[in-house]
Amino acid sequence: MASAATKISRFNIVSLALGLAFLYLPIAVLVIYSFNGSRLVTVWGGWSLRWYAEFFNDRAMIDAAWMSFRVAASSATIATLLGTLAAVALSRGERFKGRTLFSGMLYAPLVMPEVITGLSLLLLFVAINAGRGFWTVTVAHTTLTLCFVAVVVQSRLGSLDRSLEEAAMDLGCDPVGAFVAVTLPRILPAIIAGWMLAFTLSLDDLVIASFTTGPGSETLPIRIYSEVRLGVKPEINAICTLVIGLIAVVIVVASLASKLSSAQTRSAAPL
């Protein structure tokens, strides 16, 4: 029995190592080669920060990055506001008419192919004669990320003890005041995590942005894709490394916010 357990344990370790290598080894190679001094991406020419300097001197790439951050921050903020309200409606309005239809429409982007979503939004913007640019991409990314925020916040609301909110109303608070004073601080980590998730998804999106963007509003993923079609430049490795670092920071902060939310749930649970 001990020998079998040892064999299973070794098999699990090897499987885990192979899985992690498959997922992260290409990223590690990209990060290492972003410090390559050679102009050829497949030839190592020594350690250098040359391509990071090239990126910060590339005005077109900087403008695309700035556009991506503006779109991501705006769409994440709008999606967080609307997604939180939708989550509250689904969690606290169990019996309102049209709940099933509302829930289905809210979560449709989770399973809808991005090509279909992008094409649908493009046809909408063309039908209403809306000039494609910053706001059309922002609206598109809000549509994409709103459902993710709603899922995160709704799961947090479902784990709360509503008796605390009822106690606040017994002490004189109106329903809105009780929600703001009692519930909102307890779901704030989930709201922050939802915002960070929406920000990351918007920053990463290529398909929907390619349908809804216009002249002068090129996002960073679109710019990188345009550059890569002509051949991979070492500067692309540097840009991708910076994006990976930013997303890693966002993921760490979101994870800490989620742990804080879980700790608050355990501390508030009745004994």
C-alpha positions in Angstrom: 0.0 0.0 0.0 2.8 2.4 0.8 4.6 1.6 -2.4 1.3 2.3 -4.4 0.8 5.5 -2.6 4.4 6.6 -3.4 3.8 5.8 -7.1 0.6 7.7 -7.2 2.2 10.6 -5.4 5.1 10.7 -7.9 2.7 10.5 -10.8 0.8 13.4 -9.5 3.9 15.5 -9.0 5.1 14.7 -12.5 1.7 15.5 -14.0 1.6 18.8 -12.1 5.1 19.7 -13.2 4.3 19.0 -16.8 1.1 21.0 -16.6 2.8 24.0 -15.1 5.6 23.8 -17.7 3.0 23.7 -20.5 1.2 26.7 -19.2 4.1 28.9 -17.9 7.2 27.9 -19.8 6.3 29.9 -22.9 5.6 32.9 -20.7 9.0 32.5 -18.9 10.8 32.3 -22.3 9.0 35.5 -23.4 10.0 37.3 -20.3 13.6 36.2 -20.5 13.9 37.2 -24.2 12.5 40.6 -23.4 15.9 41.3 -21.9 17.7 40.1 -25.0 20.1 42.6 -26.6 19.9 41.0 -30.0 17.6 42.3 -32.7 16.8 38.7 -33.6 14.2 37.2 -31.2 15.6 33.7 -31.6 19.3 34.6 -31.0 20.5 35.4 -27.5 22.7 38.6 -27.5 23.2 39.2 -23.8 21.2 41.0 -21.2 19.9 44.4 -22.1 17.0 46.9 -21.4 17.2 48.1 -25.0 13.7 47.0 -26.0 12.1 48.5 -23.0 13.6 51.8 -24.0 12.4 51.3 -27.6 8.9 50.7 -26.3 8.8 54.0 -24.3 10.1 55.8 -27.3 7.5 54.3 -29.6 4.7 57.0 -29.7 2.2 54.8 -31.5 2.6 52.0 -29.0 2.4 54.3 -26.1 -0.8 55.9 -27.5 -2.3 52.4 -27.9 -1.4 51.4 -24.4 -2.9 54.6 -23.0 -6.1 53.9 -25.0 -6.3 50.4 -23.5 -5.9 51.6 -19.9 -8.5 54.3 -20.4 -11.0 51.9 -21.9 -10.2 49.2 -19.3 -10.6 51.7 -16.3 -13.8 53.2 -17.7 -15.5 50.0 -18.7 -14.5 48.3 -15.5 -16.0 51.1 -13.4 -19.3 51.1 -15.3 -19.5 47.3 -15.3 -18.8 47.2 -11.6 -21.6 49.7 -10.9 -24.1 48.0 -13.1 -23.0 44.5 -12.2 -23.3 45.2 -8.5 -26.9 46.5 -8.9 -27.8 43.5 -11.0 -26.3 41.1 -8.4 -28.4 42.8 -5.7 -31.5 42.5 -7.8 -30.9 38.8 -8.4 -30.0 38.1 -4.8 -32.7 40.2 -3.1 -35.5 40.0 -5.7 -36.1 36.3 -5.9 -39.7 36.6 -7.0 -39.8 39.6 -9.3 -41.4 39.0 -12.7 -38.9 38.4 -15.6 -36.2 37.3 -13.2 -35.3 34.2 -15.4 -35.2 36.3 -18.6 -33.1 39.0 -16.8 -30.7 36.5 -15.5 -30.3 34.8 -18.9 -29.7 38.1 -20.7 -27.2 39.1 -18.0 -25.1 36.0 -18.1 -25.4 35.5 -21.9 -21.9 37.0 -22.6 -20.4 34.3 -20.4 -21.2 31.6 -23.0 -21.6 33.7 -26.2 -18.6 33.6 -28.6 -16.8 36.9 -28.7 -17.0 37.0 -32.4 -20.8 37.0 -32.2 -20.8 39.6 -29.5 -18.5 41.9 -31.4 -20.4 41.5 -34.7 -23.7 42.2 -32.9 -22.3 45.4 -31.3 -20.8 46.5 -34.6 -24.2 46.2 -36.3 -25.8 48.1 -33.5 -23.4 51.0 -33.7 -23.8 51.1 -37.5 -27.6 51.1 -37.2 -27.6 54.0 -34.8 -24.9 55.8 -36.8 -22.5 55.9 -33.8 -18.9 56.9 -34.7 -16.6 54.1 -33.6 -14.0 55.1 -31.1 -13.3 55.3 -27.4 -16.9 55.1 -26.2 -18.0 52.3 -28.5 -15.1 50.1 -27.3 -15.9 51.1 -23.7 -19.6 50.1 -24.2 -18.6 46.9 -25.8 -16.2 46.0 -23.0 -18.8 46.9 -20.4 -21.2 44.5 -22.0 -18.5 41.8 -21.9 -17.4 42.3 -18.3 -20.6 43.2 -16.5 -21.7 39.6 -16.2 -18.3 38.6 -14.5 -18.8 41.3 -11.9 -22.3 40.2 -11.3 -21.2 36.6 -10.7 -18.5 37.6 -8.2 -20.8 40.0 -6.2 -23.8 37.7 -6.3 -21.8 34.8 -4.8 -20.7 37.1 -2.0 -24.2 38.4 -1.3 -25.5 34.8 -1.2 -23.1 34.0 1.7 -24.1 36.9 3.9 -26.4 36.6 6.9 -29.3 38.9 6.2 -30.3 39.0 9.8 -27.8 41.8 10.4 -29.4 44.0 7.8 -32.8 43.2 9.3 -31.5 44.1 12.7 -30.4 47.5 11.4 -33.9 48.1 10.0 -35.4 47.2 13.4 -33.2 49.8 14.9 -34.6 52.5 12.6 -32.7 52.3 9.3 -34.6 52.3 6.1 -33.7 49.4 3.6 -31.3 51.6 1.6 -29.6 52.9 4.7 -29.3 49.4 6.2 -27.8 48.1 2.9 -25.2 50.9 2.8 -24.3 50.7 6.4 -24.2 46.9 6.9 -24.1 45.0 3.6 -22.0 47.3 1.4 -18.9 47.3 3.6 -19.0 43.5 3.7 -19.3 43.0 -0.1 -16.7 45.7 -0.8 -13.8 43.2 -1.3 -16.0 41.3 -3.8 -16.8 44.6 -5.6 -13.1 45.4 -5.8 -12.3 41.9 -7.0 -15.0 42.3 -9.7 -13.5 45.6 -10.8 -10.1 44.1 -11.1 -11.4 41.1 -13.1 -13.3 43.4 -15.4 -10.2 45.6 -15.9 -8.0 42.6 -16.7 -10.6 41.2 -19.2 -10.9 44.6 -20.9 -7.2 45.1 -21.1 -6.7 41.6 -22.7 -9.6 41.8 -25.2 -8.7 41.7 -28.9 -11.8 40.2 -30.7 -14.5 42.6 -29.6 -12.3 45.6 -29.7 -11.4 44.9 -33.3 -15.1 45.0 -34.3 -15.9 48.2 -32.3 -12.8 50.4 -32.6 -12.2 53.1 -35.2 -9.4 55.3 -36.5 -7.4 56.9 -33.8 -8.7 54.5 -31.1 -6.5 51.5 -31.5 -6.0 49.5 -28.3 -2.8 47.8 -27.3 -3.8 44.2 -28.2 -4.8 45.4 -31.7 -1.5 47.2 -32.1 0.5 44.2 -31.0 -1.5 41.9 -33.3 -0.8 44.3 -36.2 2.9 44.3 -35.5 3.1 40.5 -35.0 1.6 39.9 -38.4 4.7 41.5 -40.0 7.1 39.6 -37.8 7.8 39.4 -34.0 10.0 42.2 -32.9 12.0 42.1 -29.6 10.0 45.2 -28.5 6.8 43.1 -28.5 8.4 40.8 -25.8 9.1 43.8 -23.7 5.5 45.1 -24.0 4.1 41.7 -23.2 6.3 41.4 -20.2 5.1 44.7 -18.8 1.4 43.6 -19.4 2.1 40.3 -17.7 3.6 42.1 -14.7 0.6 44.4 -14.4 -1.9 41.6 -14.7 0.1 39.6 -12.1 -0.2 42.6 -9.6 -4.0 42.8 -10.3 -4.4 39.1 -9.7 -2.5 39.2 -6.4 -4.5 42.2 -5.2 -7.8 40.5 -6.2 -6.7 37.3 -4.4 -6.0 39.3 -1.3 -9.4 41.0 -1.5 -11.1 37.6 -1.9 -9.3 36.3 1.1 -10.3 39.3 3.1 -13.9 38.8 2.0 -13.8 35.2 3.1 -12.2 36.1 6.5 -15.0 38.7 7.1 -17.6 36.0 6.3 -16.1 33.6 8.8 -15.8 36.3 11.5 -19.4 37.4 11.0 -20.8 33.9 11.0 -23.0 33.1 14.1 -21.4 30.8 16.6 
